[in-house]
């Protein structure tokens, strides 16, 4: 069956199921959104290759969700697509998103009702973390913002020598309310060990493939002992491939500001 025919059938079904909650965001009949709750909304764009050869693209707007939950959503969407290649997936994506958000809210509710005084082992862990932080002198550099169609991108850099440094720096950044509320905090690091091997990893934070592209940039630049985070505040307008260019530019600018590379 032709992709356009399948898309038409799927859109009619989604409108029937979700009613006015399923919204067309443009006149092109390929850009839609649905609000899961007051803080979670997903934008979905159909393309000519969907559903026969590729999934639709999506943009998750969920500033209240933590990184692990966003990654759970990304993994869930990918799992559904791989199980249904060639067939429609949007309904299953929405229902999986609803399920994950519901579980997250239930978890938050339980944490809110916990005892004010945490168990002793938690106090010890917090104390240990505070001591580690006090023994580190992290010089975090933040680059200039890049704005495009109501979205804002901004890079942050810090020199790191261990994965513990990466975790500490990320926690310091997330103490900043504005950064914590970014739609995505995409990150990547490369660390050269004493043996000369390279430790490296990345995190999309819900922006599909962005972490891998950021790590690839660090590899091309051949920089080590670096941790780069690019915060993106989504403005409601999808940027397509331009978003990857802005993420890379924000990363390059902050690396330049820190003197790691020449601009």
ChimeraX commands (.cxc) that place a marker at each C-alpha (Angstrom):
marker #1 position 0.00,0.00,0.00 radius 0.5
marker #1 position 1.25,3.51,-0.84 radius 0.5
marker #1 position 2.77,5.46,2.07 radius 0.5
marker #1 position 0.40,8.39,1.63 radius 0.5
marker #1 position -2.62,6.09,1.74 radius 0.5
marker #1 position -1.36,4.44,4.93 radius 0.5
marker #1 position -0.62,7.83,6.47 radius 0.5
marker #1 position -4.13,9.06,5.64 radius 0.5
marker #1 position -5.70,5.98,7.24 radius 0.5
marker #1 position -3.52,6.34,10.33 radius 0.5
marker #1 position -4.30,10.05,10.73 radius 0.5
marker #1 position -8.02,9.37,10.50 radius 0.5
marker #1 position -7.68,6.71,13.19 radius 0.5
marker #1 position -5.66,9.01,15.46 radius 0.5
marker #1 position -8.23,11.81,15.06 radius 0.5
marker #1 position -10.97,9.36,15.93 radius 0.5
marker #1 position -9.14,8.07,19.02 radius 0.5
marker #1 position -7.76,11.31,20.45 radius 0.5
marker #1 position -10.21,13.87,19.10 radius 0.5
marker #1 position -9.15,17.49,19.54 radius 0.5
marker #1 position -6.07,16.42,21.56 radius 0.5
marker #1 position -4.49,15.32,18.26 radius 0.5
marker #1 position -3.63,18.62,16.57 radius 0.5
marker #1 position -2.42,19.53,13.11 radius 0.5
marker #1 position 0.34,22.10,13.56 radius 0.5
marker #1 position 0.66,23.26,9.94 radius 0.5
marker #1 position -1.16,23.30,6.62 radius 0.5
marker #1 position 1.23,20.73,5.17 radius 0.5
marker #1 position -0.71,17.84,6.76 radius 0.5
marker #1 position 2.51,16.28,7.98 radius 0.5
marker #1 position 3.22,18.06,11.29 radius 0.5
marker #1 position 1.12,17.15,14.34 radius 0.5
marker #1 position 1.20,17.29,18.13 radius 0.5
marker #1 position -0.47,15.82,21.17 radius 0.5
marker #1 position -0.24,17.02,24.76 radius 0.5
marker #1 position 0.25,14.23,27.29 radius 0.5
marker #1 position -0.08,16.55,30.29 radius 0.5
marker #1 position 0.68,20.18,31.18 radius 0.5
marker #1 position 4.43,19.55,31.02 radius 0.5
marker #1 position 4.78,16.91,28.30 radius 0.5
marker #1 position 4.01,17.39,24.63 radius 0.5
marker #1 position 5.24,15.51,21.57 radius 0.5
marker #1 position 5.45,16.89,18.02 radius 0.5
marker #1 position 5.42,14.33,15.20 radius 0.5
marker #1 position 6.42,14.92,11.59 radius 0.5
marker #1 position 5.50,12.48,8.84 radius 0.5
marker #1 position 7.89,11.98,5.93 radius 0.5
marker #1 position 7.53,10.44,2.50 radius 0.5
marker #1 position 9.34,7.25,3.57 radius 0.5
marker #1 position 6.99,6.52,6.48 radius 0.5
marker #1 position 5.86,3.86,7.23 radius 0.5
marker #1 position 7.48,1.64,4.60 radius 0.5
marker #1 position 11.15,2.56,5.11 radius 0.5
marker #1 position 11.57,4.90,8.07 radius 0.5
marker #1 position 9.83,6.08,11.25 radius 0.5
marker #1 position 8.27,9.52,11.60 radius 0.5
marker #1 position 10.48,12.08,13.31 radius 0.5
marker #1 position 9.48,13.45,16.68 radius 0.5
marker #1 position 10.33,16.27,19.05 radius 0.5
marker #1 position 9.66,15.76,22.76 radius 0.5
marker #1 position 8.93,18.87,24.80 radius 0.5
marker #1 position 9.17,17.77,28.43 radius 0.5
marker #1 position 11.30,20.07,30.61 radius 0.5
marker #1 position 10.10,18.44,33.84 radius 0.5
marker #1 position 11.25,14.92,32.93 radius 0.5
marker #1 position 14.69,13.75,34.01 radius 0.5
marker #1 position 17.34,12.47,31.63 radius 0.5
marker #1 position 16.80,8.78,32.35 radius 0.5
marker #1 position 13.06,9.09,31.67 radius 0.5
marker #1 position 13.68,10.85,28.37 radius 0.5
marker #1 position 16.11,8.10,27.41 radius 0.5
marker #1 position 13.48,5.52,28.37 radius 0.5
marker #1 position 11.04,7.24,25.99 radius 0.5
marker #1 position 13.60,7.29,23.18 radius 0.5
marker #1 position 14.40,3.59,23.71 radius 0.5
marker #1 position 10.69,2.76,23.84 radius 0.5
marker #1 position 9.97,4.53,20.54 radius 0.5
marker #1 position 12.90,2.78,18.85 radius 0.5
marker #1 position 11.80,-0.61,20.19 radius 0.5
marker #1 position 8.25,-0.10,18.88 radius 0.5
marker #1 position 9.51,0.95,15.45 radius 0.5
marker #1 position 11.83,-2.07,15.15 radius 0.5
marker #1 position 8.96,-4.38,16.09 radius 0.5
marker #1 position 6.64,-2.79,13.51 radius 0.5
marker #1 position 8.88,-1.89,10.54 radius 0.5
marker #1 position 6.71,-1.09,7.54 radius 0.5
marker #1 position 3.62,-0.48,9.65 radius 0.5
marker #1 position 2.11,2.45,11.59 radius 0.5
marker #1 position 3.63,3.23,15.01 radius 0.5
marker #1 position 2.28,6.60,16.14 radius 0.5
marker #1 position -0.57,5.24,18.28 radius 0.5
marker #1 position 1.82,2.86,20.03 radius 0.5
marker #1 position 4.33,5.70,20.54 radius 0.5
marker #1 position 1.69,7.89,22.16 radius 0.5
marker #1 position 0.45,5.12,24.44 radius 0.5
marker #1 position 4.00,4.18,25.47 radius 0.5
marker #1 position 4.68,7.87,26.20 radius 0.5
marker #1 position 1.53,8.09,28.31 radius 0.5
marker #1 position 2.57,4.98,30.23 radius 0.5
marker #1 position 6.10,6.24,30.92 radius 0.5
marker #1 position 4.89,9.71,31.97 radius 0.5
marker #1 position 2.28,8.12,34.25 radius 0.5
marker #1 position 4.92,5.92,35.90 radius 0.5
marker #1 position 7.22,8.95,36.30 radius 0.5
marker #1 position 4.47,11.00,37.96 radius 0.5
marker #1 position 3.67,8.12,40.33 radius 0.5
marker #1 position 7.35,7.86,41.23 radius 0.5
marker #1 position 7.52,11.62,41.88 radius 0.5
marker #1 position 4.44,11.39,44.09 radius 0.5
marker #1 position 6.01,8.62,46.18 radius 0.5
marker #1 position 9.24,10.58,46.57 radius 0.5
marker #1 position 7.27,13.65,47.71 radius 0.5
marker #1 position 5.65,11.62,50.47 radius 0.5
marker #1 position 8.86,10.08,51.78 radius 0.5
marker #1 position 10.17,10.98,55.23 radius 0.5
marker #1 position 11.78,14.37,55.49 radius 0.5
marker #1 position 14.86,12.76,57.04 radius 0.5
marker #1 position 16.42,10.30,54.58 radius 0.5
marker #1 position 17.95,7.01,55.72 radius 0.5
marker #1 position 21.44,7.19,57.20 radius 0.5
marker #1 position 23.04,5.56,54.16 radius 0.5
marker #1 position 21.59,8.30,51.93 radius 0.5
marker #1 position 22.99,10.98,54.24 radius 0.5
marker #1 position 26.39,9.29,54.00 radius 0.5
marker #1 position 26.23,9.24,50.21 radius 0.5
marker #1 position 25.25,12.91,50.09 radius 0.5
marker #1 position 28.10,13.78,52.46 radius 0.5
marker #1 position 30.56,11.74,50.41 radius 0.5
marker #1 position 29.42,13.50,47.22 radius 0.5
marker #1 position 29.73,16.94,48.87 radius 0.5
marker #1 position 33.28,16.11,50.00 radius 0.5
marker #1 position 34.25,15.00,46.49 radius 0.5
marker #1 position 32.80,18.19,45.05 radius 0.5
marker #1 position 34.68,20.37,47.53 radius 0.5
marker #1 position 37.96,18.74,46.50 radius 0.5
marker #1 position 37.44,19.56,42.84 radius 0.5
marker #1 position 37.96,22.88,41.13 radius 0.5
marker #1 position 35.69,22.73,38.10 radius 0.5
marker #1 position 36.08,25.63,35.70 radius 0.5
marker #1 position 32.88,25.45,33.67 radius 0.5
marker #1 position 32.74,27.68,30.58 radius 0.5
marker #1 position 29.43,28.64,28.97 radius 0.5
marker #1 position 29.30,29.85,25.39 radius 0.5
marker #1 position 27.03,32.40,23.72 radius 0.5
marker #1 position 23.44,31.44,22.90 radius 0.5
marker #1 position 22.39,30.61,19.35 radius 0.5
marker #1 position 18.77,31.38,18.48 radius 0.5
marker #1 position 16.68,30.18,15.55 radius 0.5
marker #1 position 12.89,30.20,15.19 radius 0.5
marker #1 position 12.28,30.54,18.95 radius 0.5
marker #1 position 14.69,27.71,19.85 radius 0.5
marker #1 position 17.85,28.54,21.80 radius 0.5
marker #1 position 21.07,26.50,21.91 radius 0.5
marker #1 position 23.93,27.10,24.35 radius 0.5
marker #1 position 27.11,25.12,24.95 radius 0.5
marker #1 position 28.88,24.39,28.24 radius 0.5
marker #1 position 32.40,23.00,28.61 radius 0.5
marker #1 position 34.57,21.64,31.40 radius 0.5
marker #1 position 37.90,19.83,31.48 radius 0.5
marker #1 position 37.45,16.35,32.95 radius 0.5
marker #1 position 39.82,13.51,33.80 radius 0.5
marker #1 position 37.42,10.81,34.94 radius 0.5
marker #1 position 33.84,9.65,34.58 radius 0.5
marker #1 position 33.31,10.84,38.14 radius 0.5
marker #1 position 34.25,14.34,36.95 radius 0.5
marker #1 position 31.65,14.04,34.19 radius 0.5
marker #1 position 28.92,13.12,36.70 radius 0.5
marker #1 position 29.92,15.93,39.06 radius 0.5
marker #1 position 29.99,18.57,36.34 radius 0.5
marker #1 position 26.60,17.47,35.02 radius 0.5
marker #1 position 25.15,17.74,38.52 radius 0.5
marker #1 position 26.63,21.23,38.93 radius 0.5
marker #1 position 25.10,22.33,35.61 radius 0.5
marker #1 position 21.70,20.94,36.56 radius 0.5
marker #1 position 21.76,22.96,39.76 radius 0.5
marker #1 position 21.14,25.91,37.45 radius 0.5
marker #1 position 17.36,26.10,37.15 radius 0.5
marker #1 position 17.45,27.37,33.58 radius 0.5
marker #1 position 19.70,24.54,32.39 radius 0.5
marker #1 position 17.68,21.96,34.33 radius 0.5
marker #1 position 14.53,23.14,32.56 radius 0.5
marker #1 position 16.04,22.92,29.05 radius 0.5
marker #1 position 14.12,20.67,26.69 radius 0.5
marker #1 position 17.33,18.73,26.04 radius 0.5
marker #1 position 20.81,18.73,27.56 radius 0.5
marker #1 position 22.82,16.86,24.94 radius 0.5
marker #1 position 26.26,15.77,26.13 radius 0.5
marker #1 position 29.45,14.00,25.10 radius 0.5
marker #1 position 32.87,13.44,26.63 radius 0.5
marker #1 position 36.28,12.05,25.69 radius 0.5
marker #1 position 38.87,11.20,28.35 radius 0.5
marker #1 position 42.43,9.98,27.77 radius 0.5
marker #1 position 43.43,7.46,30.43 radius 0.5
marker #1 position 46.88,6.91,31.93 radius 0.5
marker #1 position 47.31,3.92,29.62 radius 0.5
marker #1 position 46.59,6.04,26.55 radius 0.5
marker #1 position 43.18,4.55,25.81 radius 0.5
marker #1 position 40.14,6.78,25.24 radius 0.5
marker #1 position 37.01,6.69,27.39 radius 0.5
marker #1 position 34.09,8.26,25.55 radius 0.5
marker #1 position 30.31,8.34,25.68 radius 0.5
marker #1 position 27.35,10.55,24.84 radius 0.5
marker #1 position 23.73,11.21,25.80 radius 0.5
marker #1 position 20.94,12.34,23.44 radius 0.5
marker #1 position 18.69,13.41,26.35 radius 0.5
marker #1 position 15.67,12.87,24.11 radius 0.5
marker #1 position 17.07,14.59,20.98 radius 0.5
marker #1 position 17.48,11.59,18.68 radius 0.5
marker #1 position 21.05,11.04,17.39 radius 0.5
marker #1 position 22.26,14.42,18.73 radius 0.5
marker #1 position 24.60,12.93,21.33 radius 0.5
marker #1 position 26.31,10.70,18.76 radius 0.5
marker #1 position 26.81,13.64,16.41 radius 0.5
marker #1 position 28.26,15.72,19.25 radius 0.5
marker #1 position 30.68,12.92,20.15 radius 0.5
marker #1 position 31.64,12.60,16.47 radius 0.5
marker #1 position 32.51,16.32,16.46 radius 0.5
marker #1 position 34.84,15.81,19.44 radius 0.5
marker #1 position 36.44,12.88,17.62 radius 0.5
marker #1 position 36.98,14.93,14.46 radius 0.5
marker #1 position 38.51,17.76,16.51 radius 0.5
marker #1 position 40.70,15.12,18.24 radius 0.5
marker #1 position 40.20,16.66,21.69 radius 0.5
marker #1 position 40.48,14.74,24.94 radius 0.5
marker #1 position 39.70,15.33,28.61 radius 0.5
marker #1 position 36.70,17.35,27.51 radius 0.5
marker #1 position 33.05,17.29,28.51 radius 0.5
marker #1 position 30.60,19.30,26.42 radius 0.5
marker #1 position 26.91,19.85,27.11 radius 0.5
marker #1 position 24.62,21.67,24.68 radius 0.5
marker #1 position 21.36,22.88,26.19 radius 0.5
marker #1 position 18.42,23.34,23.86 radius 0.5
marker #1 position 15.25,25.20,24.78 radius 0.5
marker #1 position 12.65,24.20,22.19 radius 0.5
marker #1 position 10.50,27.04,20.88 radius 0.5
marker #1 position 7.66,25.06,19.33 radius 0.5
marker #1 position 8.90,25.17,15.73 radius 0.5
marker #1 position 10.69,22.13,14.33 radius 0.5
marker #1 position 14.07,22.98,12.82 radius 0.5
marker #1 position 14.78,19.74,10.98 radius 0.5
marker #1 position 18.48,19.07,10.27 radius 0.5
marker #1 position 19.32,22.69,11.21 radius 0.5
marker #1 position 19.13,21.69,14.87 radius 0.5
marker #1 position 22.21,19.48,14.48 radius 0.5
marker #1 position 24.13,22.33,12.87 radius 0.5
marker #1 position 23.23,24.61,15.79 radius 0.5
marker #1 position 24.23,21.95,18.34 radius 0.5
marker #1 position 27.63,21.55,16.66 radius 0.5
marker #1 position 28.11,25.31,16.38 radius 0.5
marker #1 position 27.24,25.81,20.06 radius 0.5
marker #1 position 29.78,23.11,20.96 radius 0.5
marker #1 position 32.50,24.61,18.73 radius 0.5
marker #1 position 31.89,28.09,20.13 radius 0.5
marker #1 position 32.22,27.00,23.77 radius 0.5
marker #1 position 35.34,24.98,22.95 radius 0.5
marker #1 position 36.74,28.11,21.36 radius 0.5
marker #1 position 35.77,30.23,24.37 radius 0.5
marker #1 position 37.62,27.74,26.59 radius 0.5
marker #1 position 40.72,27.88,24.39 radius 0.5
marker #1 position 40.52,24.19,23.48 radius 0.5
marker #1 position 40.28,24.94,19.74 radius 0.5
marker #1 position 40.84,27.98,17.57 radius 0.5
marker #1 position 37.78,29.46,15.93 radius 0.5
marker link #1:1,2 radius 0.2
marker link #1:2,3 radius 0.2
marker link #1:3,4 radius 0.2
marker link #1:4,5 radius 0.2
marker link #1:5,6 radius 0.2
marker link #1:6,7 radius 0.2
marker link #1:7,8 radius 0.2
marker link #1:8,9 radius 0.2
marker link #1:9,10 radius 0.2
marker link #1:10,11 radius 0.2
marker link #1:11,12 radius 0.2
marker link #1:12,13 radius 0.2
marker link #1:13,14 radius 0.2
marker link #1:14,15 radius 0.2
marker link #1:15,16 radius 0.2
marker link #1:16,17 radius 0.2
marker link #1:17,18 radius 0.2
marker link #1:18,19 radius 0.2
marker link #1:19,20 radius 0.2
marker link #1:20,21 radius 0.2
marker link #1:21,22 radius 0.2
marker link #1:22,23 radius 0.2
marker link #1:23,24 radius 0.2
marker link #1:24,25 radius 0.2
marker link #1:25,26 radius 0.2
marker link #1:26,27 radius 0.2
marker link #1:27,28 radius 0.2
marker link #1:28,29 radius 0.2
marker link #1:29,30 radius 0.2
marker link #1:30,31 radius 0.2
marker link #1:31,32 radius 0.2
marker link #1:32,33 radius 0.2
marker link #1:33,34 radius 0.2
marker link #1:34,35 radius 0.2
marker link #1:35,36 radius 0.2
marker link #1:36,37 radius 0.2
marker link #1:37,38 radius 0.2
marker link #1:38,39 radius 0.2
marker link #1:39,40 radius 0.2
marker link #1:40,41 radius 0.2
marker link #1:41,42 radius 0.2
marker link #1:42,43 radius 0.2
marker link #1:43,44 radius 0.2
marker link #1:44,45 radius 0.2
marker link #1:45,46 radius 0.2
marker link #1:46,47 radius 0.2
marker link #1:47,48 radius 0.2
marker link #1:48,49 radius 0.2
marker link #1:49,50 radius 0.2
marker link #1:50,51 radius 0.2
marker link #1:51,52 radius 0.2
marker link #1:52,53 radius 0.2
marker link #1:53,54 radius 0.2
marker link #1:54,55 radius 0.2
marker link #1:55,56 radius 0.2
marker link #1:56,57 radius 0.2
marker link #1:57,58 radius 0.2
marker link #1:58,59 radius 0.2
marker link #1:59,60 radius 0.2
marker link #1:60,61 radius 0.2
marker link #1:61,62 radius 0.2
marker link #1:62,63 radius 0.2
marker link #1:63,64 radius 0.2
marker link #1:64,65 radius 0.2
marker link #1:65,66 radius 0.2
marker link #1:66,67 radius 0.2
marker link #1:67,68 radius 0.2
marker link #1:68,69 radius 0.2
marker link #1:69,70 radius 0.2
marker link #1:70,71 radius 0.2
marker link #1:71,72 radius 0.2
marker link #1:72,73 radius 0.2
marker link #1:73,74 radius 0.2
marker link #1:74,75 radius 0.2
marker link #1:75,76 radius 0.2
marker link #1:76,77 radius 0.2
marker link #1:77,78 radius 0.2
marker link #1:78,79 radius 0.2
marker link #1:79,80 radius 0.2
marker link #1:80,81 radius 0.2
marker link #1:81,82 radius 0.2
marker link #1:82,83 radius 0.2
marker link #1:83,84 radius 0.2
marker link #1:84,85 radius 0.2
marker link #1:85,86 radius 0.2
marker link #1:86,87 radius 0.2
marker link #1:87,88 radius 0.2
marker link #1:88,89 radius 0.2
marker link #1:89,90 radius 0.2
marker link #1:90,91 radius 0.2
marker link #1:91,92 radius 0.2
marker link #1:92,93 radius 0.2
marker link #1:93,94 radius 0.2
marker link #1:94,95 radius 0.2
marker link #1:95,96 radius 0.2
marker link #1:96,97 radius 0.2
marker link #1:97,98 radius 0.2
marker link #1:98,99 radius 0.2
marker link #1:99,100 radius 0.2
marker link #1:100,101 radius 0.2
marker link #1:101,102 radius 0.2
marker link #1:102,103 radius 0.2
marker link #1:103,104 radius 0.2
marker link #1:104,105 radius 0.2
marker link #1:105,106 radius 0.2
marker link #1:106,107 radius 0.2
marker link #1:107,108 radius 0.2
marker link #1:108,109 radius 0.2
marker link #1:109,110 radius 0.2
marker link #1:110,111 radius 0.2
marker link #1:111,112 radius 0.2
marker link #1:112,113 radius 0.2
marker link #1:113,114 radius 0.2
marker link #1:114,115 radius 0.2
marker link #1:115,116 radius 0.2
marker link #1:116,117 radius 0.2
marker link #1:117,118 radius 0.2
marker link #1:118,119 radius 0.2
marker link #1:119,120 radius 0.2
marker link #1:120,121 radius 0.2
marker link #1:121,122 radius 0.2
marker link #1:122,123 radius 0.2
marker link #1:123,124 radius 0.2
marker link #1:124,125 radius 0.2
marker link #1:125,126 radius 0.2
marker link #1:126,127 radius 0.2
marker link #1:127,128 radius 0.2
marker link #1:128,129 radius 0.2
marker link #1:129,130 radius 0.2
marker link #1:130,131 radius 0.2
marker link #1:131,132 radius 0.2
marker link #1:132,133 radius 0.2
marker link #1:133,134 radius 0.2
marker link #1:134,135 radius 0.2
marker link #1:135,136 radius 0.2
marker link #1:136,137 radius 0.2
marker link #1:137,138 radius 0.2
marker link #1:138,139 radius 0.2
marker link #1:139,140 radius 0.2
marker link #1:140,141 radius 0.2
marker link #1:141,142 radius 0.2
marker link #1:142,143 radius 0.2
marker link #1:143,144 radius 0.2
marker link #1:144,145 radius 0.2
marker link #1:145,146 radius 0.2
marker link #1:146,147 radius 0.2
marker link #1:147,148 radius 0.2
marker link #1:148,149 radius 0.2
marker link #1:149,150 radius 0.2
marker link #1:150,151 radius 0.2
marker link #1:151,152 radius 0.2
marker link #1:152,153 radius 0.2
marker link #1:153,154 radius 0.2
marker link #1:154,155 radius 0.2
marker link #1:155,156 radius 0.2
marker link #1:156,157 radius 0.2
marker link #1:157,158 radius 0.2
marker link #1:158,159 radius 0.2
marker link #1:159,160 radius 0.2
marker link #1:160,161 radius 0.2
marker link #1:161,162 radius 0.2
marker link #1:162,163 radius 0.2
marker link #1:163,164 radius 0.2
marker link #1:164,165 radius 0.2
marker link #1:165,166 radius 0.2
marker link #1:166,167 radius 0.2
marker link #1:167,168 radius 0.2
marker link #1:168,169 radius 0.2
marker link #1:169,170 radius 0.2
marker link #1:170,171 radius 0.2
marker link #1:171,172 radius 0.2
marker link #1:172,173 radius 0.2
marker link #1:173,174 radius 0.2
marker link #1:174,175 radius 0.2
marker link #1:175,176 radius 0.2
marker link #1:176,177 radius 0.2
marker link #1:177,178 radius 0.2
marker link #1:178,179 radius 0.2
marker link #1:179,180 radius 0.2
marker link #1:180,181 radius 0.2
marker link #1:181,182 radius 0.2
marker link #1:182,183 radius 0.2
marker link #1:183,184 radius 0.2
marker link #1:184,185 radius 0.2
marker link #1:185,186 radius 0.2
marker link #1:186,187 radius 0.2
marker link #1:187,188 radius 0.2
marker link #1:188,189 radius 0.2
marker link #1:189,190 radius 0.2
marker link #1:190,191 radius 0.2
marker link #1:191,192 radius 0.2
marker link #1:192,193 radius 0.2
marker link #1:193,194 radius 0.2
marker link #1:194,195 radius 0.2
marker link #1:195,196 radius 0.2
marker link #1:196,197 radius 0.2
marker link #1:197,198 radius 0.2
marker link #1:198,199 radius 0.2
marker link #1:199,200 radius 0.2
marker link #1:200,201 radius 0.2
marker link #1:201,202 radius 0.2
marker link #1:202,203 radius 0.2
marker link #1:203,204 radius 0.2
marker link #1:204,205 radius 0.2
marker link #1:205,206 radius 0.2
marker link #1:206,207 radius 0.2
marker link #1:207,208 radius 0.2
marker link #1:208,209 radius 0.2
marker link #1:209,210 radius 0.2
marker link #1:210,211 radius 0.2
marker link #1:211,212 radius 0.2
marker link #1:212,213 radius 0.2
marker link #1:213,214 radius 0.2
marker link #1:214,215 radius 0.2
marker link #1:215,216 radius 0.2
marker link #1:216,217 radius 0.2
marker link #1:217,218 radius 0.2
marker link #1:218,219 radius 0.2
marker link #1:219,220 radius 0.2
marker link #1:220,221 radius 0.2
marker link #1:221,222 radius 0.2
marker link #1:222,223 radius 0.2
marker link #1:223,224 radius 0.2
marker link #1:224,225 radius 0.2
marker link #1:225,226 radius 0.2
marker link #1:226,227 radius 0.2
marker link #1:227,228 radius 0.2
marker link #1:228,229 radius 0.2
marker link #1:229,230 radius 0.2
marker link #1:230,231 radius 0.2
marker link #1:231,232 radius 0.2
marker link #1:232,233 radius 0.2
marker link #1:233,234 radius 0.2
marker link #1:234,235 radius 0.2
marker link #1:235,236 radius 0.2
marker link #1:236,237 radius 0.2
marker link #1:237,238 radius 0.2
marker link #1:238,239 radius 0.2
marker link #1:239,240 radius 0.2
marker link #1:240,241 radius 0.2
marker link #1:241,242 radius 0.2
marker link #1:242,243 radius 0.2
marker link #1:243,244 radius 0.2
marker link #1:244,245 radius 0.2
marker link #1:245,246 radius 0.2
marker link #1:246,247 radius 0.2
marker link #1:247,248 radius 0.2
marker link #1:248,249 radius 0.2
marker link #1:249,250 radius 0.2
marker link #1:250,251 radius 0.2
marker link #1:251,252 radius 0.2
marker link #1:252,253 radius 0.2
marker link #1:253,254 radius 0.2
marker link #1:254,255 radius 0.2
marker link #1:255,256 radius 0.2
marker link #1:256,257 radius 0.2
marker link #1:257,258 radius 0.2
marker link #1:258,259 radius 0.2
marker link #1:259,260 radius 0.2
marker link #1:260,261 radius 0.2
marker link #1:261,262 radius 0.2
marker link #1:262,263 radius 0.2
view
